[in-house]
Amino acid sequence: MSDYIQYAIDAISLGGLYALSAVAIALIFGVMRMVNFAQGDFITCAGYAILLFGVHSTWLIIPVALAGAVLVALLVERAAFRPVRNASMPTLLIASFAASAVIQNLIILIAGSTPRSVGILESVSASFVTIGGVRIAVLDIVTTVTTLSLLGLLTVCLYKTSLGLQLRAAAENFTVARMVGVRANRIIAAAFAITGVLAGSAAGLLLAKTGGLSPTRGLQLTVVGFVATIIGGMGNLFGAAAGAYLIAIITVALQTALPVQIRGYRDAFVYGIIVLFLVLWPDGIFGARGTVERV
Amino acid sequence: MLKVEDIGVRYGSTQAVRSASFEVRAGEITALVGSNGAGKTTTLKAIVGLASLSKGTVFLDGKALRRPVPERLVRRGIVLVPEGRQIFVTMTVEENLRLAELAAPKGKAQEGRWTRDDVYERFASLARRRTTSAGALSGGEQQQLAIARALVANPRLILLDEPSFGLAPQLVDQLFVHLGELRDSGTAILLVEQNALRAIDLADRAYVMSQGTVRRHAGGDHDRVKEELINAYLGPAERQEADGV
């Protein structure tokens, strides 16, 4: 029994990390109809920001990670995406791939391509608590609380604030949103700033968990986030988060259920199941939004 | 207030608007009528910057509008109510109005300014359905919401694109009454309508658009506008034939 509880905790913790990336991708898809493949690179940049400025003081980690990711997200939006904002979906997709490649190569240029080890929050990563006979990693609790709080805050922001009202309007129909006075540049910049906050948080949690950093560190989270948004229904934030948790559950289940000899192929099985899933529900769990051409 | 001078709009190789010139005066309803595909909607889009001009100039308060941006024009009191209502269907009535209110020109309370309460007073059925999702409203209510949404932005001029489209006849009557009252409250309206004769009767000034061109200004002379309108729909030659019969 305690094993199953342990698996559940693993899945919730991993799902939270995936959800931070998935929700960010869904948010940008909502307002721009663009899949932002640079989201993982925002996470990587936040990781390097921590490596450069944050390792010496625990208190600096969070502000440095958030500031780094938000800054990069805003810069990329301004330099790479704003000039092509009204272009077709394939053009936007290529722009986001290009932005991702440029960021990765800039990181290699500045910090080199050698993977680094970054030890942060080591006292937290190494500690456990025992609740009802189940040994739980404190980091899993921190990860779960952080991700759920961020997702909760984002929901409050979307449904209770003027910014959220404008973001939802922009996601439903960008042109009409502008007709009622939603400022296009500001609202898209705000959406990117939010994805920066999500990326910075993901970077902190990821580094605390794995301690490893490389120029392509965030790539896996982009892929998982993208797949999760497809499972949940493109542009649907709630669906994206649900998709992320579903991928995490499948991953943890296979990790424990697969025989040791084929465990190395776990991800092939994960994505195989997702392909089957999409054959059955091509629009995702909650239906796709905004896949209709924009006015 | 708004003066459009010889504007043209081109979509690729199609010349959607060839040459349009007209004027909208403060506190008046100006009708822009004409058949389907005449370029009326494109003209409205060009005024607010959703279509780029290939020639000509739009003047607001005597000053040329260079590179108009819809969200900035809203803050200057020019609001477009697009064809087909285009309200936010995933939001409630209240949220649709709150969103539009955000863009209302700030500063001290202006005389005759529309608040959400005023709008609810005017459109009672919207008041009853405040917390309803806008997608669940009837067609008539959605049109009311589209106009109400424009009003809370506190505009000086509303550009209305086909407001009667798809509405039942009694709702159209009600709509035209509302538009008349709006004008009387001091808001100027540029009304694009396929329901041409009714629009002309309501308007203080009317223009006929045909094949991308606003040909002449007939001003308040409604009979002349109607004659021009018939010419635009039938063409002068057919008209003579029709008269001959």
Interface residues (C-beta under 8 A of the other chain):
Chain A: S162 L165 Q166 R168 A169 E172 N173 T175 V176 A177 R178 M179 V180 G181 V182 R183 A184 V295
Chain B: V48 L50 V69 P70 E71 V74 R75 V79 L80 P82 Q86 F88 V89 T90 M91 E95 R98 L99 A100 L102 A103 R149 A153
